Amino acid sequence: MKTTVDLPDDLFIAAKKRAAELRQPLRALIERGLRAELGRGAGQRQAKPRTIRWVTVAGGLPPGVDVASRAEMHDWLRQQR
C-alpha cells in the first residue's frame, strides 16, 4: 500500500543515508522500524488507564417538549426565536 508521510528534513536525510549505508531501499528501513516499534508496543508500552471526570449540569427537556414528536419540537424551537 502506498501512503504519504511528512517527515522533518533532517530525519529524512538521516534515514536516506542510513538506507544507503545498509544498501537497502528507504522503504525497507522504514518498514523494519515500524515493525520494531509496533512489536514492542504490546508488552513494554501499555498506557496507564485514565480516569474520566464526568462533567454534568442540571438540565433536561423543557416542559411541554415531546422528543417523540418532531412537529412539537419544531414548534417549540420556533417559539424560542
Number of C-alpha atoms within 10 A of each C-alpha: 2 4 4 5 6 6 9 8 9 9 10 13 12 11 16 17 13 15 17 13 9 11 9 12 12 17 12 11 16 13 11 12 12 11 11 11 11 11 11 11 12 9 7 8 9 9 7 6 6 6 6 6 6 6 5 6 6 4 6 6 8 8 6 9 16 13 10 8 9 11 12 14 15 12 11 15 11 9 8 7 5
